[in-house]
Amino acid sequence: MRQLNLHHALCSLRRCRAAPQIAAALAGLLTGCSGPAAGIDWSPPAAAHYLDGRARAWLGWRQASRDHGTVCLSCHTTLPYTLARGQLRELLAESSLPEPERKLLEIVKQRVGLWSQVLPWYGDQKLASRGTEAVINALVLAADDATRGGLSPLTRTALEHMWALQLGEGPDAGSWPWIQFNNEPWEAPDSAYYGATLAALATGLAPESYHQDPAIQARLALLREYLRREYPHQSLLNRIELLWAAQSLPELIEPAARATLAKEISARQRMDGGWSTASLLSGWKMHDGLPLPEVSDGLATGLVTFVLQTAGIPATDPRIRAGLAWLEGHQSSWNGRWLADSPNRRNGLLPREGDHFMDDAATAFAVLALTRAQAGTAAARRNAVPTAP
């Protein structure tokens, strides 16, 4: 009990502005006993419980509520949830979708079906709201169809909405209007590139070789041109997200750039095996002007280990193995989540809804990384040829 109480006290203190010295002292006390040791199995049921609870909270949150009884989807909570929860469902042998996942999927389908009637997510960013939602809707439905093996008419409609909002000219040609709240990750001045990587991911994930559809080739070429043209100017975070999209569209990154990116990612790995979000952002500072803390966290470690695996690096690789060990050792025994601090502001003593957003993304990407590794290990065992005695 002493260990548990100290652990929770440290988590609370490091998320607020007050008492950094006390937090540091508690960290010293917890050295060697702040969680399960690396290599100890993680808990998929606990992760599922946390993610379902957070999705349920989002569905009931007044600020997420939109017209026609729907909600907006977020890049930090509900989008990662929809992408990760299916992997947990398979691992846990669940026979049906949990209620929050089913409800979110229904809402996406409803808004796609009522596209000309529903209001933009944000009235003061109408075009950006449309562009962002069109990309996210297409990705959620394409990912869902990928698990079923067929492209549904509604998903095709969502993809048509997406392409219709792609910018066709100007300095940002090939990208989409994207919401901007001056917050990293995913709602910052450079986040249009992230949105374009999601559009590429949706295109590649869509079943029935959708990416080869003659009707989209001009648009797809415009997207590829934008991603390559702007690649040298992107943060490491955005380039990692492009590598994720390249799992289905490998031509998005040339082999030389891919090799250089892999080396840069490896160079940012910390001694404890994890990665820090600060190292993935280019000179970003918090709103109070202070630099981001350089500590390993669940978002960066989960994202990197997941994306490197999608790029073909096996879980047995020392870099991936160390990252996975970090994840296994840092899942909360209290509520099943992984922690990641906001790159924008320091949390207060009393948590607000926004204080959970980075943990939501961290937990979803940790789940994607760990389930991918377990699936790869299981496949390797199935394919192993027994040797004669």
C-alpha positions in Angstrom: 0.0 0.0 0.0 2.9 2.4 0.8 4.3 1.9 -2.7 0.9 2.5 -4.3 0.2 5.7 -2.4 3.6 7.1 -3.1 3.2 6.3 -6.8 0.0 8.1 -7.1 1.3 11.1 -5.1 4.2 11.4 -7.5 1.9 11.2 -10.6 -0.3 14.0 -9.1 2.6 16.2 -8.1 4.5 16.0 -11.4 1.3 17.1 -13.2 1.0 20.4 -11.3 3.1 23.6 -10.9 3.5 23.2 -7.2 6.1 21.5 -5.1 8.6 20.3 -7.8 11.1 19.6 -5.0 8.6 17.3 -3.2 7.9 15.5 -6.5 11.7 15.0 -7.0 12.1 13.6 -3.5 9.2 11.2 -4.0 10.8 10.1 -7.3 13.9 9.2 -5.4 11.9 7.2 -2.9 10.3 5.3 -5.7 13.4 4.3 -7.6 13.2 0.6 -8.2 9.6 0.3 -6.9 7.5 2.6 -9.1 5.9 -0.1 -11.1 6.4 -3.6 -12.5 9.9 -4.3 -13.8 10.6 -4.2 -17.5 9.6 -7.5 -19.1 6.6 -8.1 -16.8 3.5 -8.7 -18.9 1.1 -5.7 -19.3 -2.6 -5.9 -18.6 -4.8 -5.7 -21.7 -8.1 -5.8 -19.7 -6.9 -2.8 -17.6 -6.0 -0.8 -20.7 -9.4 -1.7 -22.2 -11.1 -0.5 -19.1 -9.3 2.8 -19.1 -9.8 3.5 -22.8 -13.5 2.5 -22.6 -14.0 4.8 -19.6 -12.4 7.7 -21.4 -14.4 7.2 -24.6 -17.5 7.0 -22.5 -16.6 10.3 -20.7 -16.0 12.0 -24.1 -19.4 10.9 -25.3 -21.0 12.5 -22.3 -18.8 15.6 -22.2 -20.8 18.8 -22.9 -17.9 20.5 -24.7 -17.7 17.5 -27.2 -21.4 17.6 -27.9 -22.5 18.6 -31.4 -25.7 18.9 -33.4 -28.0 15.9 -34.3 -27.0 14.2 -31.0 -23.4 13.7 -32.1 -20.0 14.5 -30.8 -16.8 15.7 -32.4 -13.9 13.3 -32.6 -10.5 14.3 -31.2 -7.0 13.5 -32.4 -5.9 12.8 -28.8 -8.8 10.8 -27.3 -11.4 9.3 -29.6 -9.4 8.8 -32.9 -6.6 6.8 -31.2 -9.3 5.0 -29.2 -11.1 3.8 -32.4 -7.8 2.7 -33.9 -6.5 0.8 -30.8 -9.7 -0.7 -29.3 -10.2 -3.2 -32.1 -6.7 -4.6 -31.4 -7.6 -5.1 -27.8 -10.9 -6.7 -28.7 -9.1 -9.4 -30.8 -6.6 -10.0 -28.0 -9.3 -10.3 -25.4 -11.5 -12.5 -27.6 -14.4 -10.2 -27.2 -17.4 -11.2 -29.3 -18.8 -7.7 -29.8 -17.8 -4.0 -29.7 -17.9 -2.3 -26.3 -20.6 0.2 -26.1 -18.4 3.4 -26.4 -16.7 2.1 -29.5 -20.0 1.1 -31.1 -21.5 4.5 -30.3 -18.6 6.4 -31.7 -18.7 4.4 -34.9 -22.4 5.0 -35.2 -21.8 8.8 -34.8 -19.2 8.8 -37.5 -21.5 7.0 -39.8 -24.4 9.3 -38.9 -22.3 12.5 -39.7 -21.1 11.0 -43.0 -24.6 10.2 -44.0 -25.8 13.7 -43.0 -22.8 15.5 -44.3 -24.7 18.3 -46.0 -26.8 18.9 -42.9 -24.5 18.6 -39.9 -22.8 21.7 -38.7 -19.0 22.1 -38.6 -17.3 21.0 -35.4 -16.2 24.6 -34.7 -18.2 27.5 -35.9 -15.2 29.9 -35.8 -13.1 27.4 -37.9 -15.7 26.2 -40.4 -13.5 25.2 -43.3 -10.8 23.8 -41.1 -13.4 21.8 -39.1 -14.7 20.3 -42.3 -11.3 19.3 -43.6 -10.3 17.8 -40.3 -13.5 15.9 -39.8 -13.5 14.6 -43.4 -10.1 13.1 -42.9 -10.8 11.6 -39.5 -14.2 10.2 -40.7 -12.5 8.5 -43.6 -9.8 7.0 -41.5 -12.1 5.7 -38.8 -14.4 4.0 -41.4 -11.5 2.7 -43.6 -9.8 1.2 -40.6 -13.1 -0.5 -39.6 -13.6 -1.8 -43.1 -10.1 -3.1 -43.1 -11.0 -5.5 -40.3 -14.0 -6.7 -42.3 -12.2 -7.1 -45.7 -14.6 -5.0 -47.8 -15.1 -1.4 -48.7 -18.6 -0.2 -47.7 -20.5 2.3 -49.7 -20.6 4.7 -46.7 -16.8 4.5 -46.3 -16.4 5.3 -50.0 -18.7 8.3 -49.5 -16.5 9.4 -46.6 -13.4 9.2 -48.8 -15.2 11.2 -51.4 -15.9 13.9 -48.8 -12.2 13.8 -47.9 -10.9 14.3 -51.4 -13.4 17.0 -52.2 -11.9 19.2 -49.4 -8.2 18.6 -50.4 -6.5 21.9 -51.4 -5.8 21.9 -55.1 -3.6 25.0 -55.4 -1.5 27.4 -53.5 1.5 26.8 -51.1 -0.5 24.1 -49.2 -1.8 22.3 -52.3 -2.2 18.6 -51.6 -3.1 19.1 -47.9 -6.3 19.8 -46.0 -7.6 22.7 -44.0 -6.9 21.7 -40.4 -8.1 23.0 -37.0 -5.6 25.1 -35.2 -5.6 25.9 -31.5 -1.8 26.5 -31.1 -1.5 23.2 -29.2 0.9 20.4 -29.9 0.5 17.7 -30.9 -2.0 17.8 -33.8 -3.6 21.2 -33.4 -0.6 23.4 -34.0 0.7 25.5 -37.0 2.4 22.4 -38.5 -0.5 20.0 -38.0 -1.8 20.2 -41.6 1.0 17.9 -42.4 -0.2 15.4 -39.8 -3.7 15.7 -41.3 -2.2 14.8 -44.7 -0.5 11.7 -43.3 -3.9 10.6 -41.8 -5.5 11.0 -45.3 -2.7 8.9 -46.8 -3.2 6.3 -44.0 -7.0 6.2 -44.7 -6.3 5.7 -48.4 -3.8 2.9 -47.8 -6.0 1.1 -45.2 -9.1 1.2 -47.3 -9.8 -2.4 -48.6 -10.3 -3.6 -52.2 -7.1 -1.8 -53.3 -8.8 1.5 -53.1 -5.5 3.4 -53.5 -5.4 2.1 -57.1 -8.8 3.5 -58.0 -8.3 5.5 -61.2 -10.7 8.2 -59.9 -8.4 9.3 -57.1 -5.0 9.1 -58.8 -4.7 12.8 -59.6 -5.6 13.7 -56.0 -3.3 11.0 -54.6 -0.4 12.3 -56.7 -1.1 15.8 -55.3 -1.0 14.4 -51.8 2.3 12.5 -52.4 3.8 15.7 -53.9 2.8 17.7 -50.8 4.1 15.1 -48.4 7.5 14.9 -50.1 7.8 18.7 -50.7 7.2 19.6 -47.1 9.0 16.6 -45.5 12.3 18.4 -44.9 10.6 21.1 -42.9 8.7 18.8 -40.5 9.2 17.9 -36.9 10.3 14.4 -36.1 6.8 13.7 -34.9 5.3 14.5 -38.3 7.9 12.5 -40.1 7.2 9.5 -37.8 3.5 9.8 -38.7 4.4 9.8 -42.4 6.3 6.6 -41.8 3.1 5.2 -40.3 1.1 6.1 -43.4 3.8 4.5 -45.6 3.0 1.1 -44.2 0.4 0.8 -47.0 1.8 3.4 -49.4 5.6 2.8 -49.3 6.2 5.2 -52.1 5.5 8.1 -49.7 9.1 7.9 -48.4 12.1 7.1 -50.5 14.5 4.4 -49.2 17.3 6.8 -48.4 15.0 9.1 -46.4 13.5 6.1 -44.7 16.9 4.9 -43.5 17.9 8.3 -42.4 14.7 8.7 -40.4 15.2 5.3 -38.7 18.7 6.4 -37.6 17.3 9.7 -36.2 14.6 8.0 -34.3 17.1 5.6 -32.8 19.3 8.4 -31.8 16.5 10.0 -29.7 15.9 6.8 -27.7 16.7 7.4 -24.0 18.9 5.3 -21.7 15.8 3.8 -20.1 14.6 2.5 -23.4 11.8 5.1 -23.9 11.3 8.2 -26.0 10.2 11.6 -24.9 7.6 13.7 -26.7 9.9 16.7 -26.3 12.4 15.1 -28.5 9.9 14.6 -31.3 8.8 18.3 -31.4 11.0 20.9 -33.1 11.8 23.6 -30.5 8.2 23.7 -29.2 7.8 25.4 -25.8 4.9 25.4 -23.4 2.6 28.4 -23.4 4.4 29.8 -20.4 7.7 29.8 -22.4 9.3 27.0 -20.5 10.9 24.0 -22.4 9.3 20.6 -22.4 10.5 18.1 -19.8 13.0 15.6 -21.4 11.6 12.4 -19.9 10.4 9.2 -21.5 6.6 9.1 -21.8 3.9 6.8 -23.0 2.9 8.8 -26.1 6.3 9.0 -27.6 7.4 5.5 -26.7 4.1 3.9 -27.8 4.0 5.8 -31.1 7.7 5.1 -32.0 7.6 1.4 -31.1 4.4 1.0 -33.0 5.4 2.8 -36.1 8.8 1.2 -36.3 7.0 -2.2 -36.3 4.7 -1.1 -39.1 7.8 -0.1 -41.0 9.0 -3.7 -40.8 11.4 -3.6 -37.8 10.6 -6.7 -35.7 9.8 -6.7 -32.0 13.0 -8.6 -31.5 15.1 -5.7 -32.6 17.0 -4.3 -29.6 15.6 -0.8 -30.0 12.0 -2.1 -30.2 12.6 -4.6 -27.4 13.8 -1.9 -25.1 10.9 0.4 -25.9 8.4 -2.4 -25.3 10.1 -3.2 -22.0 9.7 0.5 -21.0 6.0 0.3 -21.9 5.5 -2.9 -20.0 7.1 -1.4 -16.9 5.1 1.9 -17.0 1.4 0.9 -17.3 -0.4 2.2 -14.2 -1.4 -0.6 -11.8 -4.1 1.8 -10.6 -6.1 2.4 -13.8 -4.4 0.8 -16.7 -3.2 3.9 -18.5 0.2 5.2 -19.6 1.2 8.8 -18.8 2.2 11.7 -21.0 2.4 15.3 -20.0 0.9 18.1 -22.1 3.5 19.9 -24.3 1.4 23.1 -23.8 0.7 23.7 -20.2 1.2 22.2 -16.7 -1.7 20.6 -15.1 -3.3 22.0 -12.0 -3.7 20.2 -8.7 -7.3 19.4 -9.4 -7.5 17.6 -12.8 -9.7 19.0 -15.6 -11.0 17.0 -18.6 -8.2 18.3 -20.7 -5.6 17.0 -18.3 -6.4 13.5 -19.5 -6.0 14.0 -23.2 -2.3 13.1 -23.5 -2.8 10.0 -21.3 -5.5 8.9 -23.7 -3.3 9.1 -26.7 -0.4 7.6 -24.8 -2.5 4.6 -23.7 -3.9 4.0 -27.2 -0.4 4.1 -28.9 1.0 1.9 -26.1 -1.7 -0.6 -26.8 -1.1 -0.5 -30.6 2.7 -1.1 -30.0 2.2 -3.9 -27.6 -0.6 -5.7 -29.5 1.5 -5.4 -32.7 4.4 -7.0 -30.9 2.4 -9.8 -29.5 0.8 -10.5 -32.9 4.2 -10.7 -34.5 5.5 -13.0 -31.8 2.5 -15.3 -32.2 2.9 -15.3 -36.0 6.6 -16.2 -35.7 5.8 -19.1 -33.4 3.1 -20.4 -35.8 5.5 -20.2 -38.7 8.4 -21.8 -36.9 9.5 -25.1 -38.4 10.3 -27.6 -35.7 13.7 -29.2 -36.0 14.2 -32.9 -35.9 15.5 -34.3 -32.6 
